[in-house]
Every structure is written in C-alpha cells, then in structure tokens.
Amino acid sequence: MNILRKLGFFSAFTIPLFAIIGYYLGGWWNFSSIIITYIGLPIGDWLIGKDSVNPNENTVSALSEERFYRFTTYVWTYIQVATLFWGAYVFAYGNIGEWYFKLAFLIAMANVTGGVGITVAHELGHKSTKIEQFYAKVLLMTVSYMHFFIEHNKGHHVWVATPKDPATSRKGESLYRFYFRSVIGSYLSACEIEKERLRRKNISAWSFQNDMILYTILPFIFCGFLTISLYFYTGSFSWNVPIFFSVQSILGFSLLEAVNYIEHYGIVRNEIANGRFERVNPLHSWNSDYLITNFYLFQLQRHSDHHANASRRYQVLRHFDESPQMPQGYPAMMIMAMIPPLWFKVMDNRLEQWKLERGLE
C-alpha cells in the first residue's frame, strides 16, 4: 500500500503530459487537459471516494524524511520549467490553430504552472532548506507570483481567517470580488512585510536588499530570457513568446486565488483581545479528503493540518473529522465557485450547519 501511495503522487505528472499530447494530436485535443482536470478528476473522486486514513504517528518522523517525496517535488520543478519552454516555443512558432484552441492550450499550460506548480511551490516554500526554497522561488517566478513566498508564509499564515488576511474569503463574497481584493492586497501585504523586515535592520525599503524589488523584476527578466533564447533557437523574434508567458502567468496565479477562495470561505477565528486572535487550529480551513485529487495536489486538500502545522510535509498531513468538509475535491469546487449563486446555496448552508454542529457562533 505504501508503494501505491508513493506512485499516486506521480499522477500530477499527467497534467503536463496531457497538455503535450493534446497539442500534438491537434484541434479539439487541446481541450483534453481541461476535460481531464475539471471533469475527469471530479468523476474519479466520485467513483473512488474519500481516504481519511492518517499516517501512524510512530512512523511520521521516518516518513517525513523519506527522500522519495522530496525527489518528486524536485523533479516537478525541472519538468515544469522544461514544459514552459516547450509551451512558449509551440505557441509562438507552432501551429495550434483557431483562437479557441490557443486559449485551451494556455489553460492547459496554466494547469501545469498554476494548478500543480504553485501547489508544489507552496509545499517547498514552507521548508527550511535552501534548495527547497530555491525551487519554490523558481516555480513562482514562472507564474510571475514570487511575492507569494513572502506573503503566504509571513502574512497569510499569521492572519488567516481574520479580516487582516487578504487571502481569506468572507461569507457572501463572490470569487470575483475576492479575486481582485486578494491579488492586490496580497502584493501590498508582501511589500509591507518586507518593508517592516528592513526597517528593523535600519535598511531603506528602496535598498536592493528588499526582496520584493527582486521578486517583482525577476519574472520580467525570465520572460526576456525565454524570448531571447527562442529567438536564437529559431532565428526569428515573436511577440507571441511574451504574450504566452504573460497570459499563462495570469491564468496560473488565478487558479491559486480560486484555491485560496475555496480553502477558507467564511471561516473566522475568534478575537481574544484587541488585534489578537485565537491560535490557528484544524477548524480554520475547509478540507477535502477525496483520494484522486489529493494525489494530484500533493494532499493540499488536507489544508487544516497544514495551517496548524505549516512545516509538516505533504506525505504526513492528517485528516480531522472536526474540520469543515467540502462536498467535492478542489477542481469541482473551483467550478462551483465560478457560479456564485450555486456556491452560496451549497456552501453557506454547509458552513452554518458545520458551525451549528460544533457549537460555534
């Protein structure tokens, strides 16, 4: 069973595979990645069901140190960067066809860089080793969202489920209203966090020691490198390269914000003093224990344990019965969130029922 569980995490690598196969088969096959992700995975979740089994606490320490699980995330980094270069090349110099095939191709690429890639970056960014943090930054650079490395760790995890967190969606707030608040608010929050870090060291915010300056510039440099590299490879310049990079970046980090929306919708921590809130615990995130999507997303759906224990590695994250539970996995919930009346009808009732069962206000 341990071998099967290990192999299960390689299922995420089918996302770039379907994007590549879809392109070479051509035409409507470019939609294959979208169909697999947003129709196939929900059907798989429905057929296979949930997996609420937790790792044996006696084995957690050894399981956390198994190199296989780190190796999987490291390999993903190289696969993503290579796929991005390939995607830019075929988008700019290949023959995808009609505009809707091109859009499908861009969404397929965003499923790679944003759907899975930011999930891996999120996992690696919480770790203390330099190599894991480096890989996290590389992955975030490919979607022009490097400030996430600062804001998520030092902002979101501190203020989650409070009004101070731009990445916590509020009850009655649509995905679309939340999206702009979170995208803008998270960037500004990262700027303030970095500014305060430098202030404590008596360093100007305009210093090159300000990581936000570097994180803002690096995606542009990478885009330029991507464009120039393909220019030398093909012998011709194409504006479609920076267009590809920009659009897949926006689509990629939009998937992240959709995930942020569903993970914390309507959850509120109690304020115990002026500006001080109760400690984060497994009650403060929505969870989904559907086996298939948990493999694809490196158990990101066990989100409560992650927030309560941020350094805990993905392979040992636990299920908690007391946590609020989603009715489906992330792909299906993201589709639901795009239809606000449906989302509110399902999730507001579920939120209130969960609070009633737990005796929460």
LINBELVEN-V144928 format. One record per helix or strand. SS is the DSSP state (H for helix, E for strand). FROM is the first residue (numbers start at 1). LEN is the number of residues. If there is no record, write none. Layout:
ss:SS from:FROM len:LEN
ss:SS from:FROM len:LEN
//
This chain:
ss:H from:2 len:24
ss:H from:27 len:22
ss:E from:50 len:1
ss:H from:60 len:5
ss:H from:67 len:27
ss:H from:99 len:27
ss:H from:130 len:12
ss:H from:148 len:12
ss:H from:175 len:26
ss:H from:211 len:24
ss:H from:240 len:25
ss:E from:271 len:3
ss:E from:276 len:2
ss:E from:287 len:1
ss:E from:290 len:1
ss:H from:291 len:6
ss:H from:303 len:6
ss:H from:314 len:3
ss:E from:325 len:1
ss:H from:330 len:8
ss:H from:340 len:18
//
